[in-house]
Amino acid sequence: MIIVQKTPGPAIEYEISGTKIAFADGELTLNLAKCERDDPVHIDICVSKLGGMLVTGAIPGVADKYAAEIDIPARKYAGAAAPSGDGGGEDGAERAPAPFDMGACALYLWGLED
């Protein structure tokens, strides 16, 4: 996984295990392989103003303080480009997704100091 410190200051604690990433001693855990789609996926991890809990998504007025962001590239397919809308490739055959590549995902960390 690509790790980038986006702003100065201490960042949220995280632990990576296989395709999972856990934040703040397991308070929020995501299995990135299950989040992968045919299009790129962007996930915001924010700190809620209501008790400091971690949430996904930046919700103005509720959770607008970023802790981290995760970018997951579009799913790749073994031996071919992504399938057409009907689930088949150019020749109509089903294409198998390539194994999930955690190394291609990016984690951007924000400093948590006020």
DALINJO-V215772 format. One record per residue. N is the residue number from 1. RES is the residue in one letter. SS is DSSP state (A for helix, B for strand, O for the rest). Layout:
n->N res->RES ss->SS
n->N res->RES ss->SS
//
This chain:
n->1 res->M ss->O
n->2 res->I ss->B
n->3 res->I ss->B
n->4 res->V ss->B
n->5 res->Q ss->B
n->6 res->K ss->O
n->7 res->T ss->O
n->8 res->P ss->O
n->9 res->G ss->O
n->10 res->P ss->O
n->11 res->A ss->O
n->12 res->I ss->O
n->13 res->E ss->O
n->14 res->Y ss->B
n->15 res->E ss->B
n->16 res->I ss->B
n->17 res->S ss->B
n->18 res->G ss->O
n->19 res->T ss->O
n->20 res->K ss->B
n->21 res->I ss->B
n->22 res->A ss->B
n->23 res->F ss->B
n->24 res->A ss->O
n->25 res->D ss->O
n->26 res->G ss->O
n->27 res->E ss->O
n->28 res->L ss->B
n->29 res->T ss->B
n->30 res->L ss->B
n->31 res->N ss->B
n->32 res->L ss->A
n->33 res->A ss->A
n->34 res->K ss->A
n->35 res->C ss->A
n->36 res->E ss->O
n->37 res->R ss->O
n->38 res->D ss->O
n->39 res->D ss->O
n->40 res->P ss->O
n->41 res->V ss->B
n->42 res->H ss->B
n->43 res->I ss->B
n->44 res->D ss->B
n->45 res->I ss->B
n->46 res->C ss->B
n->47 res->V ss->B
n->48 res->S ss->O
n->49 res->K ss->O
n->50 res->L ss->O
n->51 res->G ss->O
n->52 res->G ss->O
n->53 res->M ss->O
n->54 res->L ss->B
n->55 res->V ss->B
n->56 res->T ss->B
n->57 res->G ss->O
n->58 res->A ss->O
n->59 res->I ss->B
n->60 res->P ss->O
n->61 res->G ss->O
n->62 res->V ss->O
n->63 res->A ss->B
n->64 res->D ss->O
n->65 res->K ss->B
n->66 res->Y ss->B
n->67 res->A ss->B
n->68 res->A ss->B
n->69 res->E ss->B
n->70 res->I ss->B
n->71 res->D ss->B
n->72 res->I ss->B
n->73 res->P ss->O
n->74 res->A ss->O
n->75 res->R ss->O
n->76 res->K ss->O
n->77 res->Y ss->B
n->78 res->A ss->O
n->79 res->G ss->O
n->80 res->A ss->B
n->81 res->A ss->O
n->82 res->A ss->O
n->83 res->P ss->O
n->84 res->S ss->O
n->85 res->G ss->O
n->86 res->D ss->O
n->87 res->G ss->O
n->88 res->G ss->B
n->89 res->G ss->O
n->90 res->E ss->O
n->91 res->D ss->O
n->92 res->G ss->O
n->93 res->A ss->O
n->94 res->E ss->B
n->95 res->R ss->O
n->96 res->A ss->O
n->97 res->P ss->B
n->98 res->A ss->O
n->99 res->P ss->O
n->100 res->F ss->O
n->101 res->D ss->O
n->102 res->M ss->A
n->103 res->G ss->A
n->104 res->A ss->A
n->105 res->C ss->O
n->106 res->A ss->B
n->107 res->L ss->B
n->108 res->Y ss->B
n->109 res->L ss->B
n->110 res->W ss->O
n->111 res->G ss->O
n->112 res->L ss->O
n->113 res->E ss->O
n->114 res->D ss->O
//
